[in-house]
Amino acid sequence: MSAFLSEYIKFIALYFKSKDVMVFNGLIGLGTVVGQTAYNILAFNCPCLPKKNYLYGLAAIGVPALAFFVIGVMLNRNTWDVVSECRTRRFRKFSVTAAFALLGSIVGRAVVAPVTWTVISLLRGEAYVCAFSEFMNPSSLDNFFLTTPGPEIMARFPCKDVPALFMNYSGEVERKLKYESQLLGWLLVGIISLAVFLLLCLKNCCSPLGYHQEAYWSQYCSSEQALFQRTAEVHAKYHAAENVKRFFGFVALENQEKQLLEDCKGIKSVIPRLEWNRVTGVYMYRESDNTPIYSRLNKWTMYTTEHDC
């Protein structure tokens, strides 16, 4: 039984490791749904005033989505790779296709939370009802009175704070506006799904790599990143320990750190600039003809020429 559980746990871990991007995006989407639901329950409060409902409702839909998008771009490591490449090398002789794919990866991961927030907001409908209640045409209501309510009255429908004469319209106004809101939400879901499918088809059609090459490249990048992070941490700790010891004459280390740094004796304390540029993915240039040797933005070209299968 224990062996079966162990193998099952290993299978689950392997599954999540292979689907890390999908799982991560799913967790982001789930967290966004929870946050949006909590916001509607705890914080959303329509002002129910003309010319303010519209701004408040659109802000409740758009501003958090924009904030999530900016945060998603900021937290993506590839964003700072692009910024560094632009700052240091001015994108000289870079691959347009690879750069487009890299930017697409950044944007694709950053839009998960904004799209989820927008879709859930539209499907719930509270913000849309608040934003567009004052613009609703009263003549579209069944059996409306000759005394047509103006924008001041229509703007108060989301709060159900209307004169008794128009109270019977409250449910119908909410139903019509929620119908429009949910229709827009489902249309947005359909358009985004179709766009994602077409972009994936375009990516696979334009990529010079086959399916197995793409899978290998993804595994290589993931392994390289994990090894780089662990090795960089040890190297930085070793270099810091050497400097602290030079300053104080000794350094206070844990037993595990002592053993780890003991194994690192003789390593380079300072990495040469050319090697650092090669490791971090910026351009290296041949001194003879100033030709770029490698760039992280040229990963497709590098892979197909140096690692042709």
SERO-4910 file (N, C-alpha, C, O; in steps of 0.05 Angstrom, whole numbers):
BEGIN
 pado doro    nc1    nc2    nc3   cac1   cac2   cac3    cc1    cc2    cc3    oc1    oc2    oc3
  Met    A     17    -24      0      0      0      0     17     25      0     12     44    -15
  Ser    A     38     25     17     56     48     18     70     52     -8     74     75    -16
  Ala    A     78     30    -21     92     33    -47     73     45    -68     81     61    -84
  Phe    A     48     36    -67     28     47    -85     24     77    -81     23     93   -100
  Leu    A     21     86    -56     18    114    -49     43    130    -58     40    152    -69
  Ser    A     67    118    -54     91    132    -62     92    136    -92     99    158   -102
  Glu    A     85    115   -107     84    118   -136     63    138   -146     67    153   -165
  Tyr    A     40    138   -132     19    156   -139     27    185   -134     22    203   -151
  Ile    A     41    190   -112     50    217   -106     71    225   -126     71    248   -135
  Lys    A     89    207   -134    109    214   -154     95    220   -181    103    239   -195
  Phe    A     74    206   -188     60    211   -213     47    238   -212     48    254   -231
  Ile    A     34    245   -189     21    271   -187     42    293   -189     37    313   -202
  Ala    A     65    290   -175     86    310   -176     97    313   -205    101    336   -213
  Leu    A    100    291   -219    110    292   -247     89    306   -264     97    322   -282
  Tyr    A     64    301   -260     43    313   -276     43    344   -272     42    359   -291
  Phe    A     44    352   -247     44    381   -242     69    394   -251     69    417   -260
  Lys    A     92    380   -250    117    391   -260    116    395   -290    126    415   -301
  Ser    A    103    376   -305    102    378   -333     80    399   -342     82    409   -364
  Lys    A     62    404   -324     40    423   -331     43    448   -314     23    460   -307
  Asp    A     67    456   -307     71    477   -288     59    503   -297     47    518   -282
  Val    A     62    510   -323     50    535   -333     20    534   -332      7    553   -324
  Met    A      8    511   -340    -21    508   -340    -31    510   -311    -51    524   -306
  Val    A    -18    496   -293    -27    497   -265    -24    525   -253    -41    534   -239
  Phe    A     -1    538   -260      3    565   -249    -18    584   -260    -29    600   -244
  Asn    A    -24    583   -285    -45    600   -297    -72    593   -284    -88    611   -280
  Gly    A    -77    567   -279   -102    560   -266   -105    571   -238   -126    580   -230
  Leu    A    -82    571   -223    -83    582   -196    -87    612   -197   -101    623   -180
  Ile    A    -75    625   -217    -79    654   -219   -108    660   -226   -120    678   -214
  Gly    A   -119    645   -244   -147    649   -251   -166    644   -227   -185    659   -222
  Leu    A   -160    622   -212   -177    616   -189   -174    638   -168   -194    646   -156
  Gly    A   -150    647   -163   -146    669   -144   -160    695   -152   -171    709   -136
  Thr    A   -160    700   -178   -174    724   -189   -204    721   -185   -217    741   -177
  Val    A   -215    697   -190   -244    693   -185   -251    698   -156   -271    711   -150
  Val    A   -235    687   -138   -241    691   -110   -239    720   -102   -256    730    -87
  Gly    A   -218    734   -112   -215    762   -106   -237    779   -117   -247    797   -104
  Gln    A   -246    773   -141   -268    788   -153   -294    784   -139   -309    803   -134
  Thr    A   -299    759   -131   -323    753   -115   -323    767    -88   -343    779    -80
  Ala    A   -300    766    -75   -298    780    -49   -302    810    -52   -314    823    -35
  Tyr    A   -291    821    -74   -294    850    -78   -323    857    -82   -332    877    -71
  Asn    A   -337    842    -98   -366    848   -103   -382    846    -78   -401    861    -74
  Ile    A   -375    827    -60   -390    823    -36   -383    844    -14   -401    854     -1
  Leu    A   -358    850    -12   -348    866     11   -344    895      4   -348    913     21
  Ala    A   -336    902    -20   -327    929    -26   -343    943    -47   -344    968    -47
  Phe    A   -356    929    -65   -370    942    -87   -394    957    -76   -411    946    -62
  Asn    A   -396    983    -83   -417   1000    -73   -424   1021    -93   -411   1042    -94
  Cys    A   -443   1016   -110   -450   1034   -132   -460   1061   -120   -477   1060   -102
  Pro    A   -450   1084   -130   -459   1109   -119   -488   1116   -126   -501   1132   -112
  Cys    A   -499   1104   -148   -526   1109   -156   -532   1139   -160   -552   1150   -152
  Leu    A   -513   1152   -174   -515   1180   -181   -509   1184   -211   -491   1170   -221
  Pro    A   -523   1201   -225   -518   1205   -253   -489   1215   -257   -478   1230   -241
  Lys    A   -476   1205   -279   -449   1212   -287   -428   1201   -268   -404   1203   -274
  Lys    A   -436   1188   -246   -417   1175   -229   -419   1145   -230   -399   1130   -227
  Asn    A   -443   1135   -236   -446   1106   -239   -428   1096   -262   -415   1075   -259
  Tyr    A   -427   1111   -284   -412   1102   -307   -383   1099   -301   -370   1079   -307
  Leu    A   -372   1120   -288   -343   1120   -281   -337   1098   -261   -317   1084   -263
  Tyr    A   -354   1095   -241   -349   1076   -220   -351   1047   -231   -334   1030   -225
  Gly    A   -371   1042   -247   -375   1015   -258   -352   1007   -277   -342    985   -275
  Leu    A   -344   1025   -295   -322   1019   -313   -295   1016   -298   -279   1000   -305
  Ala    A   -292   1033   -277   -268   1031   -261   -266   1004   -247   -245    992   -244
  Ala    A   -289    995   -237   -290    969   -223   -283    946   -241   -273    925   -232
  Ile    A   -289    949   -267   -282    928   -287   -254    931   -297   -238    912   -299
  Gly    A   -247    956   -305   -222    960   -320   -197    965   -304   -175    955   -311
  Val    A   -199    980   -282   -175    987   -267   -162    963   -254   -137    960   -257
  Pro    A   -176    945   -240   -162    921   -230   -150    904   -252   -129    893   -248
  Ala    A   -164    902   -274   -153    886   -297   -127    898   -307   -108    884   -312
  Leu    A   -126    925   -309   -102    938   -318    -79    934   -297    -56    930   -305
  Ala    A    -86    936   -272    -66    932   -251    -55    904   -251    -31    900   -248
  Phe    A    -73    884   -255    -64    856   -257    -45    852   -281    -26    837   -279
  Phe    A    -52    865   -303    -35    862   -327     -7    874   -322     13    861   -329
  Val    A     -6    897   -311     20    910   -306     36    893   -286     60    889   -290
  Ile    A     23    883   -265     37    866   -246     47    840   -259     70    831   -254
  Gly    A     30    828   -276     39    804   -290     63    809   -308     80    792   -310
  Val    A     63    832   -322     87    838   -339    111    842   -321    133    833   -328
  Met    A    108    856   -299    131    862   -281    142    837   -269    167    835   -266
  Leu    A    126    817   -262    135    793   -249    146    772   -268    157    752   -260
  Asn    A    144    777   -294    154    758   -314    184    764   -318    192    786   -325
  Arg    A    200    743   -314    229    746   -317    237    754   -345    257    768   -349
  Asn    A    222    744   -365    229    751   -393    227    781   -399    240    791   -417
  Thr    A    210    795   -384    207    823   -388    233    837   -384    241    855   -399
  Trp    A    247    830   -362    272    844   -356    295    834   -374    315    848   -377
  Asp    A    292    810   -385    311    801   -406    309    820   -430    330    828   -441
  Val    A    285    826   -438    280    843   -461    290    872   -455    303    884   -472
  Val    A    284    882   -431    293    908   -424    323    910   -423    335    929   -433
  Ser    A    336    890   -412    365    890   -411    377    889   -439    397    902   -444
  Glu    A    365    872   -456    375    870   -483    373    897   -498    391    905   -512
  Cys    A    350    910   -494    346    936   -506    366    957   -495    376    973   -510
  Arg    A    370    956   -469    387    976   -457    417    973   -464    431    992   -469
  Thr    A    426    947   -465    455    943   -469    463    940   -498    485    949   -506
  Arg    A    445    929   -515    453    923   -542    436    936   -563    441    933   -587
  Arg    A    415    950   -555    398    965   -574    385    946   -595    379    955   -617
  Phe    A    382    920   -588    369    901   -606    383    899   -633    369    897   -653
  Arg    A    409    900   -633    423    897   -658    422    869   -669    429    850   -655
  Lys    A    413    866   -694    413    840   -708    398    818   -692    408    796   -691
  Phe    A    376    826   -680    361    806   -666    340    793   -684    334    804   -705
  Ser    A    330    769   -677    310    755   -692    283    766   -687    273    765   -664
  Val    A    269    776   -707    243    788   -704    223    767   -695    206    772   -678
  Thr    A    225    743   -707    206    722   -701    209    713   -672    189    709   -657
  Ala    A    234    710   -663    239    702   -635    230    723   -616    219    717   -595
  Ala    A    236    749   -623    227    771   -605    197    772   -603    186    777   -582
  Phe    A    183    768   -626    154    768   -625    143    745   -608    124    748   -593
  Ala    A    156    721   -610    148    699   -593    153    704   -564    136    697   -547
  Leu    A    175    718   -558    181    724   -530    161    744   -519    151    741   -496
  Leu    A    155    765   -534    136    785   -525    108    772   -523     93    778   -504
  Gly    A    102    754   -541     76    740   -539     74    723   -514     53    721   -502
  Ser    A     97    710   -506     97    695   -482     92    713   -457     78    705   -439
  Ile    A    105    736   -457    102    755   -435     73    764   -433     61    763   -411
  Val    A     62    773   -455     34    783   -455     14    761   -449     -5    764   -434
  Gly    A     19    737   -461      1    714   -457     -2    707   -427    -24    700   -418
  Arg    A     21    707   -413     19    700   -384      8    723   -368     -5    718   -347
  Ala    A     12    748   -377      3    771   -361    -27    776   -364    -38    789   -346
  Val    A    -40    766   -385    -68    772   -389    -86    752   -376   -111    756   -377
  Val    A    -76    731   -363    -93    711   -351   -111    724   -329   -135    721   -330
  Ala    A    -98    738   -311   -114    751   -289   -132    773   -299   -155    774   -291
  Pro    A   -123    792   -316   -141    813   -326   -165    802   -341   -188    811   -337
  Val    A   -161    782   -358   -183    770   -373   -203    757   -354   -227    759   -357
  Thr    A   -192    742   -335   -209    729   -315   -226    749   -300   -250    745   -296
  Trp    A   -213    770   -290   -227    791   -275   -249    803   -292   -272    807   -283
  Thr    A   -243    810   -318   -263    823   -335   -286    805   -341   -309    813   -340
  Val    A   -280    779   -347   -301    760   -354   -319    755   -330   -344    756   -333
  Ile    A   -308    751   -306   -324    746   -283   -341    771   -276   -364    768   -267
  Ser    A   -329    795   -279   -344    819   -274   -368    821   -292   -390    829   -284
  Leu    A   -364    815   -318   -387    816   -337   -407    795   -332   -431    800   -334
  Leu    A   -398    771   -324   -418    749   -319   -434    754   -294   -457    747   -293
  Arg    A   -422    766   -274   -437    773   -250   -456    796   -255   -479    796   -247
  Gly    A   -446    817   -269   -464    838   -279   -467    862   -261   -479    882   -270
  Glu    A   -458    861   -236   -464    883   -217   -451    909   -228   -464    930   -228
  Ala    A   -426    908   -237   -412    932   -246   -425    943   -271   -427    967   -274
  Tyr    A   -433    925   -289   -445    934   -314   -472    947   -308   -479    967   -320
  Val    A   -488    935   -291   -514    947   -283   -510    974   -271   -525    993   -278
  Cys    A   -490    977   -254   -484   1003   -242   -476   1023   -264   -484   1046   -263
  Ala    A   -459   1015   -283   -448   1034   -302   -468   1043   -322   -468   1067   -330
  Phe    A   -487   1026   -331   -504   1033   -354   -533   1035   -347   -550   1038   -364
  Ser    A   -540   1035   -321   -568   1038   -314   -579   1065   -322   -602   1067   -331
  Glu    A   -564   1086   -319   -574   1113   -326   -577   1117   -356   -591   1135   -364
  Phe    A   -565   1100   -372   -567   1103   -401   -588   1085   -413   -593   1086   -437
  Met    A   -601   1070   -397   -622   1052   -407   -646   1067   -416   -655   1086   -403
  Asn    A   -657   1060   -439   -681   1073   -450   -706   1063   -435   -712   1039   -438
  Pro    A   -720   1080   -421   -744   1070   -406   -765   1059   -424   -781   1043   -416
  Ser    A   -766   1068   -450   -787   1058   -468   -783   1029   -474   -802   1016   -484
  Ser    A   -760   1018   -469   -756    989   -473   -769    972   -452   -770    947   -455
  Leu    A   -778    984   -430   -791    969   -409   -821    964   -416   -834    981   -429
  Asp    A   -831    942   -407   -859    936   -413   -878    952   -395   -873    955   -371
  Asn    A   -899    963   -407   -919    978   -392   -908   1001   -377   -916   1006   -354
  Phe    A   -890   1015   -389   -878   1038   -374   -899   1061   -373   -917   1063   -390
  Phe    A   -896   1077   -352   -915   1099   -348   -911   1121   -367   -889   1124   -379
  Leu    A   -931   1138   -370   -928   1161   -387   -907   1180   -375   -893   1194   -390
  Thr    A   -905   1180   -349   -884   1196   -337   -857   1180   -339   -851   1163   -323
  Thr    A   -842   1187   -359   -818   1172   -364   -796   1180   -344   -791   1204   -341
  Pro    A   -784   1161   -331   -762   1168   -312   -738   1178   -326   -730   1168   -347
  Gly    A   -726   1199   -315   -701   1210   -326   -676   1196   -317   -678   1177   -301
  Pro    A   -653   1205   -325   -628   1192   -317   -624   1193   -287   -612   1174   -276
  Glu    A   -635   1213   -273   -631   1214   -244   -645   1191   -231   -635   1180   -211
  Ile    A   -669   1184   -241   -684   1161   -230   -671   1135   -239   -668   1116   -222
  Met    A   -664   1133   -264   -653   1108   -274   -626   1101   -261   -620   1078   -256
  Ala    A   -611   1121   -253   -585   1117   -240   -589   1105   -212   -570   1094   -201
  Arg    A   -613   1107   -201   -617   1097   -174   -627   1068   -173   -631   1057   -152
  Phe    A   -632   1057   -197   -643   1029   -198   -623   1009   -186   -633    990   -172
  Pro    A   -597   1010   -190   -579    990   -179   -581    989   -148   -577    967   -137
  Cys    A   -588   1011   -135   -590   1011   -106   -619   1006    -97   -624   1005    -73
  Lys    A   -637   1003   -117   -666    999   -110   -676   1022    -93   -694   1018    -76
  Asp    A   -665   1045    -98   -674   1069    -83   -689   1087   -103   -679   1109   -109
  Val    A   -712   1079   -111   -728   1093   -131   -755   1099   -120   -764   1085   -101
  Pro    A   -769   1119   -130   -797   1124   -121   -814   1099   -124   -810   1083   -142
  Ala    A   -834   1098   -108   -852   1074   -108   -866   1071   -135   -873   1049   -143
  Leu    A   -869   1093   -150   -882   1092   -176   -866   1075   -196   -878   1062   -213
  Phe    A   -839   1074   -192   -822   1059   -211   -810   1034   -198   -793   1021   -211
  Met    A   -818   1027   -175   -806   1004   -161   -811    978   -176   -794    960   -175
  Asn    A   -833    976   -190   -839    951   -205   -820    946   -228   -818    924   -238
  Tyr    A   -806    968   -236   -788    965   -259   -760    954   -250   -744    947   -267
  Ser    A   -755    953   -224   -728    947   -214   -718    920   -224   -696    918   -234
  Gly    A   -735    899   -222   -726    873   -230   -722    871   -260   -703    858   -269
  Glu    A   -739    885   -276   -736    883   -305   -711    898   -314   -698    889   -332
  Val    A   -705    921   -302   -681    936   -309   -656    919   -303   -638    918   -319
  Glu    A   -656    906   -280   -633    890   -273   -630    866   -292   -608    859   -300
  Arg    A   -652    854   -299   -651    831   -318   -640    839   -345   -623    825   -356
  Lys    A   -650    861   -356   -642    869   -383   -612    877   -383   -597    869   -401
  Leu    A   -603    891   -362   -574    899   -362   -556    875   -357   -534    873   -368
  Lys    A   -565    856   -339   -549    832   -335   -548    815   -360   -528    801   -365
  Tyr    A   -569    815   -375   -569    800   -400   -548    811   -419   -533    796   -431
  Glu    A   -547    838   -422   -527    850   -439   -498    844   -428   -480    838   -443
  Ser    A   -495    846   -402   -469    842   -390   -459    813   -394   -436    809   -402
  Gln    A   -476    794   -389   -468    766   -392   -464    759   -421   -447    742   -427
  Leu    A   -479    771   -439   -475    766   -467   -447    776   -476   -433    762   -490
  Leu    A   -440    800   -466   -413    810   -472   -391    792   -460   -371    787   -472
  Gly    A   -397    782   -436   -377    764   -423   -373    739   -439   -350    731   -443
  Trp    A   -394    726   -448   -391    701   -463   -379    706   -490   -363    690   -500
  Leu    A   -385    729   -503   -373    736   -528   -343    740   -524   -327    732   -541
  Leu    A   -335    753   -502   -307    756   -496   -293    730   -492   -270    726   -502
  Val    A   -305    711   -478   -294    684   -475   -290    670   -502   -269    659   -507
  Gly    A   -310    672   -519   -308    659   -545   -286    672   -562   -271    657   -575
  Ile    A   -285    698   -563   -265    712   -579   -237    705   -570   -219    700   -586
  Ile    A   -233    706   -543   -206    700   -532   -198    671   -538   -175    665   -544
  Ser    A   -217    653   -534   -211    624   -540   -203    620   -569   -184    606   -575
  Leu    A   -218    633   -587   -211    630   -616   -184    643   -622   -169    632   -637
  Ala    A   -179    666   -610   -153    680   -614   -130    663   -604   -109    661   -617
  Val    A   -133    651   -581   -112    634   -570   -107    610   -588    -84    603   -594
  Phe    A   -128    598   -598   -125    575   -616   -111    583   -642    -93    569   -651
  Leu    A   -118    606   -654   -105    615   -678    -76    622   -674    -59    616   -691
  Leu    A    -70    634   -651    -42    641   -645    -25    616   -641     -2    616   -650
  Leu    A    -36    596   -628    -21    571   -625    -16    558   -652      6    547   -656
  Cys    A    -36    558   -669    -32    547   -696    -11    562   -711      6    551   -724
  Leu    A    -12    589   -709      8    606   -723     36    601   -712     55    599   -727
  Lys    A     38    598   -685     64    593   -673     76    566   -682     99    565   -689
  Asn    A     59    545   -683     69    519   -691     75    518   -721     94    504   -729
  Cys    A     60    534   -737     66    534   -765     91    549   -772    106    542   -790
  Cys    A     97    571   -757    120    588   -763    145    578   -749    167    587   -756
  Ser    A    143    561   -729    166    553   -714    183    534   -731    173    516   -744
  Pro    A    210    538   -732    228    520   -747    233    494   -732    245    476   -743
  Leu    A    223    492   -707    228    468   -691    204    449   -692    181    458   -695
  Gly    A    210    424   -690    189    404   -689    178    402   -661    188    415   -642
  Tyr    A    159    384   -657    146    381   -631    166    372   -610    167    383   -588
  His    A    182    351   -617    201    341   -598    224    361   -592    234    362   -570
  Gln    A    231    376   -612    251    397   -608    241    418   -589    256    428   -571
  Glu    A    216    426   -592    204    446   -574    203    435   -546    208    450   -527
  Ala    A    195    410   -543    193    398   -517    221    396   -504    224    402   -480
  Tyr    A    241    389   -520    268    388   -509    278    416   -501    290    419   -480
  Trp    A    272    435   -518    281    463   -512    268    473   -486    281    486   -470
  Ser    A    243    467   -482    229    475   -457    241    462   -433    245    475   -412
  Gln    A    247    436   -435    260    422   -413    288    433   -407    296    436   -384
  Tyr    A    302    439   -429    329    450   -425    328    477   -411    344    482   -393
  Cys    A    311    495   -420    309    521   -408    301    519   -378    312    534   -362
  Ser    A    282    501   -372    273    498   -345    296    488   -327    301    497   -305
  Ser    A    311    468   -337    333    456   -322    356    477   -319    368    479   -298
  Glu    A    361    491   -340    382    512   -339    376    533   -319    393    542   -303
  Gln    A    351    542   -319    343    563   -300    345    553   -271    354    568   -254
  Ala    A    336    529   -266    337    518   -238    366    515   -229    373    522   -207
  Leu    A    383    504   -247    411    500   -239    425    527   -236    442    531   -219
  Phe    A    418    546   -254    431    573   -252    424    586   -225    441    598   -213
  Gln    A    399    584   -217    390    597   -193    405    585   -169    414    600   -151
  Arg    A    406    559   -168    419    546   -145    449    552   -145    461    557   -124
  Thr    A    462    550   -168    490    555   -170    497    584   -164    517    590   -151
  Ala    A    480    602   -174    485    631   -168    483    637   -138    497    653   -128
  Glu    A    464    624   -125    461    628    -96    486    619    -81    495    632    -63
  Val    A    496    595    -89    520    585    -76    544    603    -82    560    609    -64
  His    A    547    611   -107    569    628   -115    568    655   -100    589    665    -91
  Ala    A    545    667    -99    542    693    -84    549    690    -55    562    707    -43
  Lys    A    540    667    -43    545    663    -15    575    658    -10    587    668      9
  Tyr    A    588    644    -29    617    639    -26    633    666    -29    651    671    -13
  His    A    625    682    -49    639    707    -53    634    726    -29    652    740    -20
  Ala    A    609    726    -18    603    743      5    619    733     30    629    750     45
  Ala    A    621    707     33    636    696     56    666    704     54    678    710     74
  Glu    A    677    703     30    705    711     27    709    741     34    729    747     47
  Asn    A    691    758     26    694    786     32    690    792     62    704    808     73
  Val    A    670    778     74    666    782    103    690    772    118    698    785    138
  Lys    A    701    749    111    724    739    124    748    757    121    764    760    140
  Arg    A    751    769     98    773    788     93    770    813    111    790    825    119
  Phe    A    745    820    117    740    845    133    743    839    163    756    854    177
  Phe    A    730    817    172    730    811    201    752    792    210    759    791    233
  Gly    A    763    778    191    782    757    198    770    730    202    784    710    203
  Phe    A    744    728    204    729    703    206    701    707    195    693    730    191
  Val    A    686    686    191    659    688    182    643    666    196    651    643    198
  Ala    A    619    674    206    602    655    221    584    640    202    566    652    189
  Leu    A    590    615    199    575    598    180    562    574    195    573    564    215
  Glu    A    539    566    184    527    541    194    543    517    184    558    520    165
  Asn    A    540    495    197    555    471    189    549    463    160    567    455    145
  Gln    A    524    465    152    517    458    125    530    477    105    539    469     84
  Glu    A    530    503    112    543    523     95    573    519     93    585    523     72
  Lys    A    586    511    116    614    506    115    621    483     96    640    485     81
  Gln    A    606    462     97    611    439     79    606    447     50    621    439     32
  Leu    A    585    463     46    579    471     19    600    489      7    609    485    -16
  Leu    A    610    508     23    630    526     13    658    513     12    675    522     -4
  Glu    A    662    492     28    687    478     27    690    464     -1    712    462    -12
  Asp    A    667    455    -11    668    442    -37    671    461    -60    677    453    -83
  Cys    A    668    487    -54    670    508    -75    696    522    -76    699    541    -91
  Lys    A    716    513    -62    742    525    -62    755    523    -89    754    503   -102
  Gly    A    766    545    -97    779    546   -123    762    556   -146    771    559   -169
  Ile    A    736    562   -140    719    573   -161    726    602   -166    739    615   -150
  Lys    A    716    612   -189    721    640   -195    704    658   -176    680    654   -174
  Ser    A    717    677   -164    702    696   -147    689    718   -163    669    729   -155
  Val    A    701    724   -186    690    744   -204    688    732   -232    708    722   -242
  Ile    A    665    734   -244    660    722   -270    668    743   -291    658    766   -290
  Pro    A    685    736   -311    692    755   -332    667    765   -346    647    750   -348
  Arg    A    668    789   -357    645    802   -369    635    786   -393    611    783   -396
  Leu    A    653    777   -410    644    762   -434    630    736   -426    609    729   -438
  Glu    A    640    723   -406    627    698   -397    600    705   -385    580    691   -389
  Trp    A    598    727   -369    573    735   -357    553    742   -378    529    734   -376
  Asn    A    561    756   -399    542    762   -421    532    737   -435    509    736   -442
  Arg    A    550    717   -439    542    693   -452    522    677   -435    502    666   -445
  Val    A    527    676   -408    509    661   -390    482    675   -388    462    661   -388
  Thr    A    481    701   -386    456    715   -381    441    719   -407    417    727   -406
  Gly    A    453    714   -430    437    714   -455    439    739   -471    424    741   -491
  Val    A    456    759   -465    458    782   -482    479    776   -503    492    755   -503
  Tyr    A    481    794   -522    498    788   -545    527    786   -538    537    801   -521
  Met    A    541    767   -551    570    767   -552    579    773   -580    567    762   -599
  Tyr    A    599    790   -584    607    797   -610    636    787   -615    653    789   -598
  Arg    A    640    777   -639    668    770   -647    683    796   -652    673    814   -665
  Glu    A    707    796   -642    723    820   -644    731    825   -673    736    848   -681
  Ser    A    733    804   -689    743    807   -717    723    822   -735    730    841   -748
  Asp    A    697    813   -734    678    825   -752    653    836   -738    634    843   -751
  Asn    A    654    837   -711    632    848   -695    606    833   -701    585    846   -701
  Thr    A    607    807   -705    584    791   -711    573    779   -685    589    768   -670
  Pro    A    547    781   -680    536    769   -655    538    739   -656    531    726   -676
  Ile    A    547    727   -634    550    698   -633    524    686   -622    514    666   -632
  Tyr    A    513    698   -600    490    685   -587    474    707   -573    485    726   -562
  Ser    A    448    704   -574    430    720   -558    406    704   -550    398    686   -565
  Arg    A    396    709   -526    372    694   -517    348    700   -536    330    683   -538
  Leu    A    348    723   -549    326    728   -567    330    713   -593    311    711   -609
  Asn    A    353    701   -598    358    685   -622    358    655   -616    372    640   -629
  Lys    A    342    646   -597    343    619   -588    335    599   -610    346    577   -611
  Trp    A    317    607   -627    309    589   -649    332    585   -668    338    562   -676
  Thr    A    345    607   -676    367    605   -695    390    589   -682    402    572   -696
  Met    A    396    595   -657    418    581   -644    412    551   -642    430    534   -647
  Tyr    A    387    544   -635    381    516   -631    382    501   -658    392    478   -659
  Thr    A    371    512   -679    370    497   -704    397    495   -717    401    476   -732
  Thr    A    415    514   -712    441    513   -725    461    496   -709    478    482   -721
  Glu    A    460    498   -682    480    485   -666    470    458   -655    486    441   -648
  His    A    444    454   -654    433    430   -642    413    417   -662    391    409   -654
  Asp    A    420    416   -687    402    405   -707    398    376   -702    417    361   -698
  Cys    A    372    367   -702    366    339   -697    358    325   -723    352    301   -723
***
